[in-house]
Amino acid sequence: MIEELRFGARKEHDDTWTIFDRRTGEIAERSGLILTRLNRNVVLGLVQILEQIEDAPKRIH
């Protein structure tokens, strides 16, 4: 079974990019950073990193 990616990217009217959460439709946020108004190259790497974080095993500290 292929799992759907959680994060996506969309191009905005001002030619910047926004990373959004496909589950909620909201702009993605990590560590207090709102992931919008980014350039294309940054978005490609961040989406991959966010997916890796999402897939990482969770541990209770």
N, C-alpha and C positions, 0 to 999 in steps of 0.2 A: 504494500500500500504506500502510495506517495503522499507525504504530508505537505499540505499547503504552507507556503512561506508566510510568516507572520507579518513581515514588514515590506512595504512597497515605497516607491518614490514617484513623485509627480512634479512636473515642470509647472512653475507658476507664471503668471502673466509678465512678470518683470525679469524673466529668464533665469531666476534662481530655482532651486529645487527644495522640496520638502519631503522628509521621510515620515510616513504615516503607519499606524498600526492597522493592519487589515481586519483584525477582529472587531475593533471599535470604530474605525474610520477617523479616529482622532490623530492629531499630530503626535509623533513619538516624542517621548521625553526620557532621558537617562541622566541620572546623577544631577538633576536640576537643570540640565541643558535642554532647551526646546529645539528640536532638530528641524529648523526651517531656515530659509534664506541661505542655502548652501550652494556651492558650485558643484557641477556634475561629477568631477573627479572625486571629491570628498564623499558624495552620496554613494557612489558605487562601493567604496571601501567600507563605509559605515553600515550599509545594509548587510554586508557579509559578516561584519563583526557582531552586529546585533543578533543575527540569526545564530551565530556560534554561541553567544551568551545565552540565548533562549534555549538552545539544545543542551547546554552544559548541565551536568548533574547538580542538583541543589543539595547543599549540606546545611544542617542546623548547627549553629555555633553556640 
